[in-house]
């Protein structure tokens, strides 16, 4: 017989959960396992609010398992380590992103790509091997195998670096994999939200020329004066878009809503690559060879252009990313909120009303 969440494991835990597709979050009692030999237990201090959290609490992807405790941009302090743990000790500042498990034997895992393991276990809305559910970082503490824990740089504040554990690796990984890190390259960043603003920061740290492409002209000042982008393109302006035709080596597309693809393809140079990292909840449409061909560069064929996708990164690369962020003082721009503000924050996130990432002050505001 299935046990209730409070009785599945020995240790009482507390967080906030969505119970149904309304997405409304409220206090929730559940439990977590004892700290195993290879586990790290840590107190959650901060947790970012990702757009995928919004999709999941509302079941917009159709796979939500309620009750659902979201949160996979988690930073905290180690409180206990298992007997075989070698990388961490009590008191260490640590982070946890989207993964808490993988098979560790498939080709993806062997090549440090646990994020593409067919048996990957995600930080929430997933199931452990024993059949119990995973619950995320909108909660008081986590217990995780040390393989999936990262060491946070001493010089970065935990609240502002927590979003890097999803948003940061999501944009860093495709830049590295697709060779979009050579100084002097020109990269476009579509969307200036939680992912996009971090993409600008990493791109500038790599020495790239960066153009932000947005449907919101009011973001131009933020992009150029605050984040250091080299140019801003209002995507609804035919003149601005045409001026940028064929100038970009790559595009990191962070948009989480429906948008036109063909005009963006035209911005790429020959052999240019557009990497989709946003996760729209509706299909996007484009034509491989649009007719009539008003602008030849809008065709994938004419220029050997590529549209690809990328999803977070493996654990080795995630640690590499956070170390790079520490070296270059890269953090997210956040609005720090209390736990009881989270439903308002979700509504604001749905409207794009955040600059640029909500982070919940779990350590100071989570109350039973």
LINHU-V699931 format. One record per helix or strand of 3 or more residues. SS is the DSSP state (alpha for helix, beta for strand). FROM is the first residue (numbers start at 1). LEN is the number of residues. If there is no record, write none. Layout:
ss	from	len
SS	FROM	LEN
SS	FROM	LEN
This chain:
ss	from	len
alpha	5	3
beta	11	8
beta	25	8
beta	39	11
alpha	51	7
beta	74	8
beta	93	4
beta	99	3
alpha	107	4
alpha	114	3
beta	141	5
alpha	146	3
beta	149	3
alpha	158	8
alpha	167	11
beta	186	5
alpha	194	12
beta	209	6
alpha	217	10
beta	231	4
alpha	238	6
beta	248	6
alpha	262	4
beta	268	9
alpha	296	3
beta	306	4
alpha	315	14
beta	334	4
alpha	339	12
beta	357	4
alpha	362	4
